[in-house]
């Protein structure tokens, strides 16, 4: 790892940052492999993220090298978190020399998709939800087009920056051509894991495994809830068995039928029945277009009815108040009827 990094730095493929270039370093999260810090990059006026690793050893060094190489191939995409370079210091004790390697990365101001949905879900329109789903699909499409399988998609590995999805954490990602030789353990969070992997630990995760996880994430975006969440109970083997036996979450009321069809096909128990990521993208594009038209029509009708009410009020003022009450009542009823439109009854695929 050291030789590869030193060579990459000398050829200016990777930028090296020094401790004194950062200020206001604060821990903002931790996971199974390390911690994440927010810091201010001096002289640039921007926040960045520093990703550290537990137990820095040869295996960790290879993981870091692997993640850097993958980021180098996909860093151009707007929905993938940017990789800026590396640094070597201890964020929690900057006065002590450290050989620990930190990844210097783009900072996502809204945190994980999990926390973003928890905070903002009640403010999201269906158009907003479809756009989040579409951006996620675009990020995974970029990976698959570069022959990369993520293998660990869940709402804590998806970040949000200025309301835009940013895919992160490539620690478990594998090149598609080499993934068939991978026989690692069953990593990840149970509801998002390929059922075939839950059933058989030797199953090689692939592109269609990412699609399964996408299905669960699309449901999560539509519901604002974690899959199979029980505050008093952790995910366990019993849940894994039920998922293998085709247990899935129920659609949230008022979810458009075409959106339900997309994520239910994604989480189909048979990988061959699942769509490709590009097919998911195309169908979400249609959903966005239709929901945008519906929103525009809704706003137009409300505006027209409002103007009609105003005109009726002016007319009635010169005549009598009873006619005004009648016409206003008619307009209000129209608005109420329009508001009662059930998105679930509208087929956006036609």
C-alpha positions in Angstrom: 0.0 0.0 0.0 2.8 2.4 1.0 4.6 1.9 -2.3 1.5 2.3 -4.4 0.4 5.5 -2.5 3.9 7.0 -2.7 4.1 6.4 -6.4 0.7 7.8 -7.0 1.5 10.9 -4.9 4.8 11.4 -6.7 3.0 11.3 -10.1 0.3 13.6 -8.7 -2.4 11.0 -9.1 -3.3 11.5 -5.4 -3.0 14.7 -3.3 -1.5 14.5 0.1 -2.9 16.8 2.9 -1.2 17.9 6.0 -2.7 18.2 9.5 -2.2 22.0 9.6 -4.5 22.4 6.6 -7.5 21.5 8.6 -9.4 23.2 11.5 -12.5 22.6 13.6 -12.2 18.8 13.4 -15.2 17.1 14.9 -16.3 13.4 15.0 -19.7 13.0 13.2 -20.1 9.3 13.0 -18.6 5.8 13.2 -19.1 2.4 11.6 -17.8 -1.1 11.6 -14.5 -0.1 9.9 -13.7 3.3 11.3 -14.8 6.9 12.2 -15.9 9.9 10.1 -15.0 13.5 11.0 -16.0 16.9 9.7 -13.3 19.5 9.3 -12.8 22.9 7.7 -10.2 23.0 4.9 -8.3 26.2 5.6 -8.0 28.9 2.9 -10.9 27.2 1.0 -13.9 28.0 3.2 -15.4 24.5 2.8 -16.2 21.6 5.0 -14.7 18.2 4.1 -15.0 14.7 5.6 -12.1 12.7 7.0 -12.6 8.9 7.0 -10.4 7.0 9.5 -9.9 3.2 9.9 -9.7 1.0 13.0 -6.8 -1.3 13.5 -4.5 0.1 10.8 -2.7 -3.0 9.4 -1.8 -4.6 6.1 -5.4 -5.8 5.5 -6.7 -2.2 6.2 -4.0 -0.8 4.0 -5.2 -3.0 1.1 -8.8 -2.0 1.8 -7.8 1.7 1.6 -5.9 1.2 -1.6 -8.9 -0.7 -3.0 -11.3 2.1 -2.1 -9.0 4.8 -3.5 -8.8 2.9 -6.8 -12.5 2.6 -7.1 -13.2 6.2 -6.3 -10.7 7.2 -8.9 -12.8 5.4 -11.5 -16.2 7.0 -10.5 -15.3 10.3 -8.9 -16.6 12.2 -11.9 -20.3 11.4 -11.2 -22.4 14.0 -9.4 -24.2 11.3 -7.3 -21.0 9.7 -5.9 -19.1 11.3 -3.0 -15.9 13.0 -4.2 -12.5 11.7 -3.1 -9.9 14.5 -2.7 -6.8 12.8 -1.3 -5.3 11.3 1.8 -3.7 12.6 5.1 -1.8 10.9 7.9 -2.5 12.1 11.4 -4.8 11.3 14.4 -7.9 13.6 14.3 -8.4 13.1 18.0 -4.8 13.8 19.0 -3.2 16.0 16.4 0.0 16.5 18.5 0.9 12.9 18.3 2.5 11.4 15.1 0.4 8.8 13.5 0.7 6.5 10.5 -3.0 6.0 10.3 -4.3 6.9 6.8 -7.3 9.2 6.4 -9.3 9.6 3.3 -10.1 13.2 2.5 -13.6 13.3 1.0 -16.6 15.5 0.1 -18.7 16.4 3.1 -22.5 15.7 2.9 -24.3 18.4 4.8 -27.5 16.4 5.4 -25.8 13.2 6.6 -27.1 9.8 5.7 -30.2 9.1 3.7 -31.5 7.4 6.9 -31.2 10.6 9.0 -32.3 12.8 6.1 -35.6 10.9 5.7 -36.2 11.0 9.5 -35.8 14.8 9.5 -37.4 15.8 6.3 -39.9 13.1 5.2 -43.0 15.0 6.1 -41.9 17.8 3.8 -41.1 15.6 0.8 -43.5 15.5 -2.2 -43.8 12.4 -4.4 -41.7 14.3 -6.9 -39.0 14.8 -4.3 -39.1 11.1 -3.4 -38.9 10.0 -7.1 -35.9 12.3 -7.6 -34.1 10.8 -4.7 -34.7 7.3 -6.0 -33.6 8.4 -9.5 -30.4 9.9 -8.2 -29.6 6.7 -6.3 -30.2 4.7 -9.4 -27.9 7.0 -11.4 -25.1 6.5 -8.9 -25.4 2.7 -9.0 -25.7 2.8 -12.8 -22.3 4.5 -12.8 -20.8 1.7 -10.7 -22.3 -1.0 -12.8 -21.1 0.7 -16.0 -17.6 0.7 -14.6 -18.0 -3.0 -13.8 -18.2 -2.4 -10.0 -20.7 -4.1 -7.6 -21.2 -2.1 -4.4 -22.4 -5.1 -2.3 -23.3 -3.1 0.8 -26.1 -0.6 -0.2 -28.2 0.6 2.7 -29.5 4.0 3.9 -26.4 4.7 6.1 -24.1 4.3 3.1 -26.1 6.7 1.0 -25.5 10.4 1.9 -27.4 13.6 1.0 -25.8 16.9 0.2 -27.9 19.9 -0.5 -30.9 17.5 -1.2 -28.8 15.5 -3.7 -28.0 11.8 -3.2 -24.3 11.0 -2.8 -23.3 7.3 -2.8 -20.4 6.4 -0.4 -18.5 3.7 1.2 -16.9 1.4 -1.3 -15.2 -0.8 1.3 -17.0 -3.9 0.2 -17.2 -3.0 -3.5 -15.8 -5.5 -5.9 -15.0 -5.5 -9.6 -17.7 -7.6 -11.3 -15.1 -9.8 -13.0 -13.4 -10.7 -9.7 -16.6 -10.9 -7.6 -17.3 -14.5 -8.7 -14.1 -15.5 -6.8 -15.0 -13.8 -3.6 -16.1 -16.0 -0.7 -16.3 -13.5 2.1 -18.7 -13.7 5.0 -22.2 -12.3 5.0 -21.7 -8.6 5.5 -24.3 -5.9 5.7 -27.6 -5.1 7.3 -30.1 -8.0 7.0 -33.1 -6.3 5.3 -30.9 -5.0 2.5 -28.9 -8.2 1.8 -29.5 -10.4 -1.2 -31.8 -13.3 0.0 -29.6 -15.8 -1.9 -26.7 -14.7 0.3 -28.7 -15.1 3.5 -29.6 -18.6 2.4 -26.1 -19.5 1.2 -23.0 -17.7 2.5 -21.0 -18.9 -0.5 -23.3 -17.1 -2.9 -21.3 -14.5 -4.9 -22.9 -11.0 -4.7 -23.4 -9.4 -8.1 -25.2 -6.6 -10.0 -28.6 -8.1 -9.3 -27.7 -8.2 -5.6 -27.3 -4.4 -5.7 -30.7 -4.2 -7.5 -32.3 -6.1 -4.5 -30.9 -3.5 -2.1 -32.1 -0.7 -4.4 -35.6 -2.2 -4.1 -35.5 -2.0 -0.3 -34.1 1.6 -0.5 -36.9 2.7 -2.8 -39.4 1.3 -0.4 -37.6 3.2 2.4 -37.7 6.4 0.5 -41.5 6.0 -0.2 -42.3 5.2 3.5 -39.8 7.2 5.5 -39.2 4.1 7.7 -36.4 1.6 8.1 -37.4 -1.8 6.8 -38.8 -4.2 9.4 -37.8 -1.7 12.1 -38.7 -2.7 15.7 -37.4 -0.3 18.4 -37.2 -3.1 21.0 -35.7 -5.8 18.7 -32.5 -6.0 16.6 -32.4 -7.6 13.2 -31.8 -11.4 13.7 -31.7 -14.8 12.1 -35.4 -15.2 12.4 -36.0 -12.1 10.2 -33.4 -13.4 7.7 -35.3 -16.7 7.4 -38.6 -14.9 6.8 -37.0 -12.7 4.1 -35.6 -15.8 2.4 -39.2 -17.1 2.5 -40.3 -14.0 0.6 -41.3 -11.7 3.5 -41.4 -8.1 2.3 -42.6 -4.8 3.6 -46.1 -3.7 2.6 -46.5 -0.6 0.3 -47.2 2.7 2.0 -50.7 4.0 1.4 -51.0 6.4 -1.6 -47.8 5.2 -3.2 -48.1 5.4 -7.0 -48.7 1.9 -8.6 -45.8 2.2 -11.0 -43.4 3.1 -8.1 -44.6 0.0 -6.2 -44.0 -2.1 -9.3 -40.5 -0.9 -9.7 -39.3 -1.7 -6.2 -41.2 -5.0 -5.9 -39.6 -6.2 -9.1 -36.2 -5.1 -7.7 -36.6 -7.1 -4.5 -37.9 -10.3 -6.3 -36.5 -13.4 -4.7 -35.1 -14.6 -8.0 -32.2 -12.4 -9.3 -33.0 -13.2 -13.0 -36.5 -11.6 -12.5 -35.0 -8.3 -11.4 -34.6 -5.4 -13.8 -31.2 -4.0 -14.7 -30.2 -0.7 -13.1 -30.7 1.1 -16.4 -34.2 -0.2 -16.6 -34.9 1.1 -13.1 -33.5 4.5 -14.2 -35.8 4.7 -17.2 -38.9 3.8 -15.3 -38.1 6.4 -12.6 -37.6 9.0 -15.3 -41.1 8.3 -16.4 -42.4 8.5 -12.9 -40.7 11.9 -12.4 -42.1 13.3 -15.6 -45.6 12.2 -14.7 -45.5 13.4 -11.1 -44.1 16.8 -12.4 -47.0 17.1 -14.9 -49.5 16.2 -12.2 -48.0 18.8 -9.8 -48.0 21.5 -12.5 -51.7 20.7 -13.4 -52.6 20.8 -9.7 -51.1 24.2 -9.1 -52.6 25.5 -12.3 -56.1 24.4 -11.4 -55.8 25.8 -7.9 -54.6 29.2 -9.3 -57.4 29.3 -11.8 -60.0 28.5 -9.2 -58.5 31.1 -6.9 -58.8 33.7 -9.6 -62.3 32.6 -10.4 -63.2 33.0 -6.7 -61.9 36.5 -6.7 -63.8 37.4 -9.9 -67.0 35.9 -8.5 -66.5 37.9 -5.3 -66.2 41.2 -7.3 -69.3 40.4 -9.3 -71.3 39.4 -6.3 -70.3 42.6 -4.4 -72.1 44.6 -7.1 -75.1 42.3 -7.0 -75.9 40.4 -3.8 -74.0 38.3 -1.3 -76.1 35.1 -1.8 -74.8 34.5 -5.3 -71.2 34.9 -4.0 -71.8 32.3 -1.3 -73.1 29.8 -3.9 -70.3 30.3 -6.4 -67.6 30.2 -3.7 -69.1 27.0 -2.4 -69.0 25.4 -5.9 -65.3 26.4 -6.3 -64.3 25.2 -2.9 -66.0 21.8 -3.6 -64.0 21.5 -6.8 -60.7 22.2 -4.9 -61.7 19.6 -2.3 -62.4 17.0 -4.9 -59.1 17.7 -6.7 -57.2 17.4 -3.4 -58.9 14.0 -2.8 -57.2 12.6 -6.0 -55.6 9.3 -5.0 -52.2 8.9 -6.6 -52.5 5.1 -6.1 -55.3 5.1 -8.7 -53.3 6.8 -11.3 -51.2 4.5 -13.6 -48.1 6.5 -14.4 -46.8 3.9 -16.9 -49.3 4.6 -19.6 
